[in-house]
Amino acid sequence: MKVREIRVPKRNLGNTNIEVSCLGLGTVKFGRNQSVKYPENFDLPNDKKISELVKSAEELGFNLLDTAPAYGSSEKRIGDLFQQQKISRHNWVISTKVGEEFENGKSKFDFSATNTELSIKRSLNRLQTDYLDIVLIHSNGFDEKVFDETDCLPTLQRLKKEGLIRAIGVSTKTPRGAIRAAELTDIIMVTLNPEMQADLSAIERAYELNRGVLIKKVFNSGHADLKEKNLQYALETPGVGSVIIGTLNLDHLQNNANVASQL
């Protein structure tokens, strides 16, 4: 089957007025291969490989790229594609994050107002853009403490009002935190697959409130055996806007797009 014969459907992301492909391309592997949970080690791809992968994703109907400062050089490498006009910025919805950074082989977290604003400006620079479609708080596992004891969320709300960000949300780590995030923000990113369903109540709450839902770890970081079943399960869950899949393999990309195009 040729790439152009498959088109990933698009869905509205809650009430954000952002339309996204129901599969998003995760870009951890663009820039980081240390301290990751994948079953096999891998080398970082060269620029040609990244360009081919993103162009193929676009041909398949993808329009969502998910990145983060904690993904090593991922943001910069995406920005280089825009700068070199390998892909058009306006064809893509960019989702990045704040709160976590990865340096010298370790993650560190800072949810202060100063660091949040600095992180946004740095992401804008790295991504070669003057706005960010989606910014998610990259939780450290204490979701509710981040909401209640830091200035991260108010800072993002201000930057959204200033026009630097179109929608804000949280990449959560706990079911209670995910429900709170659905009530406080535009978008939640939660874990969902047949073996990990603790966040279903948060997805239901987000659906009730017409909030956007992004899914991570649908393949359990590459450890799932029945990948097609996992993908179908997530995409058929009411309220899910897009499932983020991270791969450097063109065949895997096309196979996942084929599954999504038939639902």
TAGI-V987165 format. One record per residue. N is the residue number from 1. RES is the residue in one letter. NEAR is the number of other ideal C-beta (glycine too) atoms within 8 Angstrom. D_CENTER is the distance of its C-alpha to the mean C-alpha in Angstrom with 2 decimals. Layout:
BEGIN
N:RES:NEAR:D_CENTER ; N:RES:NEAR:D_CENTER
END
This chain:
BEGIN
1:M:6:27.56 ; 2:K:4:26.58 ; 3:V:9:23.06 ; 4:R:5:24.10 ; 5:E:5:25.35 ; 6:I:12:21.94 ; 7:R:7:19.74 ; 8:V:13:16.54 ; 9:P:10:17.18 ; 10:K:9:15.42 ; 11:R:11:15.06 ; 12:N:8:15.31 ; 13:L:14:12.58 ; 14:G:13:15.20 ; 15:N:7:17.57 ; 16:T:12:15.42 ; 17:N:4:17.13 ; 18:I:12:13.93 ; 19:E:8:14.11 ; 20:V:13:11.26 ; 21:S:13:11.89 ; 22:C:14:11.80 ; 23:L:14:10.06 ; 24:G:15:7.02 ; 25:L:15:7.58 ; 26:G:11:6.01 ; 27:T:14:8.30 ; 28:V:11:9.61 ; 29:K:13:12.79 ; 30:F:15:13.30 ; 31:G:13:14.45 ; 32:R:15:15.10 ; 33:N:9:17.34 ; 34:Q:7:18.95 ; 35:S:7:18.59 ; 36:V:8:16.01 ; 37:K:4:16.69 ; 38:Y:8:16.95 ; 39:P:5:20.46 ; 40:E:5:21.53 ; 41:N:4:21.63 ; 42:F:8:20.51 ; 43:D:4:21.31 ; 44:L:11:18.95 ; 45:P:10:19.25 ; 46:N:6:21.49 ; 47:D:8:20.75 ; 48:K:6:22.34 ; 49:K:9:20.20 ; 50:I:12:16.91 ; 51:S:11:18.56 ; 52:E:9:19.77 ; 53:L:14:16.52 ; 54:V:14:14.69 ; 55:K:10:17.91 ; 56:S:12:18.23 ; 57:A:10:14.81 ; 58:E:12:15.99 ; 59:E:8:19.31 ; 60:L:13:17.85 ; 61:G:13:16.34 ; 62:F:12:12.65 ; 63:N:11:11.66 ; 64:L:14:7.86 ; 65:L:12:6.57 ; 66:D:12:3.42 ; 67:T:14:5.95 ; 68:A:13:8.11 ; 69:P:14:11.90 ; 70:A:11:12.10 ; 71:Y:14:11.16 ; 72:G:11:14.68 ; 73:S:10:15.45 ; 74:S:14:12.14 ; 75:E:15:12.07 ; 76:K:9:15.78 ; 77:R:13:15.75 ; 78:I:16:13.53 ; 79:G:13:15.93 ; 80:D:10:18.81 ; 81:L:12:17.98 ; 82:F:14:18.19 ; 83:Q:7:21.28 ; 84:Q:6:22.98 ; 85:Q:6:22.35 ; 86:K:8:21.01 ; 87:I:12:18.48 ; 88:S:7:18.66 ; 89:R:9:16.36 ; 90:H:4:17.36 ; 91:N:7:16.22 ; 92:W:11:12.50 ; 93:V:11:10.03 ; 94:I:13:8.26 ; 95:S:14:5.48 ; 96:T:15:6.74 ; 97:K:14:8.41 ; 98:V:17:12.07 ; 99:G:14:14.45 ; 100:E:13:14.00 ; 101:E:10:15.44 ; 102:F:14:16.67 ; 103:E:6:20.22 ; 104:N:3:23.14 ; 105:G:6:21.47 ; 106:K:7:20.53 ; 107:S:8:17.88 ; 108:K:8:19.19 ; 109:F:9:18.15 ; 110:D:7:19.49 ; 111:F:13:18.76 ; 112:S:9:21.82 ; 113:A:9:22.10 ; 114:T:6:23.26 ; 115:N:10:20.46 ; 116:T:15:17.79 ; 117:E:10:19.50 ; 118:L:8:20.06 ; 119:S:12:16.44 ; 120:I:15:15.61 ; 121:K:8:18.59 ; 122:R:9:17.75 ; 123:S:14:14.26 ; 124:L:12:16.16 ; 125:N:8:18.70 ; 126:R:10:16.66 ; 127:L:14:14.68 ; 128:Q:9:18.08 ; 129:T:10:17.33 ; 130:D:3:18.96 ; 131:Y:9:16.21 ; 132:L:14:12.52 ; 133:D:10:11.17 ; 134:I:16:8.73 ; 135:V:16:9.15 ; 136:L:16:8.33 ; 137:I:16:11.08 ; 138:H:13:10.40 ; 139:S:14:13.18 ; 140:N:10:16.04 ; 141:G:6:17.15 ; 142:F:8:19.38 ; 143:D:16:17.31 ; 144:E:10:20.46 ; 145:K:8:22.07 ; 146:V:17:19.28 ; 147:F:12:19.97 ; 148:D:6:23.71 ; 149:E:5:24.63 ; 150:T:10:22.55 ; 151:D:9:22.20 ; 152:C:14:18.46 ; 153:L:13:17.88 ; 154:P:8:21.05 ; 155:T:11:20.16 ; 156:L:15:16.86 ; 157:Q:9:18.97 ; 158:R:8:21.54 ; 159:L:12:19.35 ; 160:K:12:18.03 ; 161:K:6:21.74 ; 162:E:6:22.49 ; 163:G:6:20.25 ; 164:L:9:17.87 ; 165:I:14:14.86 ; 166:R:9:14.63 ; 167:A:14:12.75 ; 168:I:14:11.98 ; 169:G:17:10.73 ; 170:V:16:10.30 ; 171:S:10:8.39 ; 172:T:14:11.79 ; 173:K:8:14.23 ; 174:T:10:17.16 ; 175:P:9:18.15 ; 176:R:8:20.26 ; 177:G:15:17.65 ; 178:A:15:15.26 ; 179:I:11:18.28 ; 180:R:11:19.05 ; 181:A:15:15.61 ; 182:A:13:16.11 ; 183:E:7:19.48 ; 184:L:8:18.62 ; 185:T:11:15.48 ; 186:D:10:13.97 ; 187:I:18:10.79 ; 188:I:17:10.15 ; 189:M:13:7.53 ; 190:V:13:10.14 ; 191:T:9:11.59 ; 192:L:15:13.69 ; 193:N:14:16.08 ; 194:P:8:19.89 ; 195:E:6:20.62 ; 196:M:10:18.26 ; 197:Q:8:18.85 ; 198:A:6:19.28 ; 199:D:13:16.53 ; 200:L:9:18.21 ; 201:S:8:20.22 ; 202:A:15:17.29 ; 203:I:16:15.91 ; 204:E:10:19.53 ; 205:R:11:19.85 ; 206:A:14:16.86 ; 207:Y:11:18.44 ; 208:E:6:21.75 ; 209:L:9:20.55 ; 210:N:6:18.66 ; 211:R:14:15.36 ; 212:G:15:12.00 ; 213:V:16:10.37 ; 214:L:18:7.02 ; 215:I:14:8.03 ; 216:K:10:7.43 ; 217:K:10:10.57 ; 218:V:14:12.18 ; 219:F:12:14.39 ; 220:N:11:14.94 ; 221:S:9:13.78 ; 222:G:9:16.18 ; 223:H:6:19.02 ; 224:A:11:19.26 ; 225:D:3:22.40 ; 226:L:7:21.98 ; 227:K:9:18.66 ; 228:E:8:19.75 ; 229:K:8:20.84 ; 230:N:14:17.61 ; 231:L:15:15.66 ; 232:Q:10:18.42 ; 233:Y:11:18.49 ; 234:A:13:14.93 ; 235:L:12:15.25 ; 236:E:6:18.67 ; 237:T:10:17.82 ; 238:P:6:18.73 ; 239:G:9:16.21 ; 240:V:14:13.07 ; 241:G:13:11.40 ; 242:S:14:8.91 ; 243:V:14:8.40 ; 244:I:15:5.87 ; 245:I:13:8.70 ; 246:G:8:9.53 ; 247:T:10:13.08 ; 248:L:7:15.71 ; 249:N:6:18.15 ; 250:L:8:19.02 ; 251:D:6:20.84 ; 252:H:8:18.01 ; 253:L:15:15.81 ; 254:Q:13:18.79 ; 255:N:9:19.64 ; 256:N:13:16.34 ; 257:A:15:16.64 ; 258:N:10:20.24 ; 259:V:12:19.51 ; 260:A:14:17.23 ; 261:S:11:19.85 ; 262:Q:5:22.59 ; 263:L:9:21.37
END
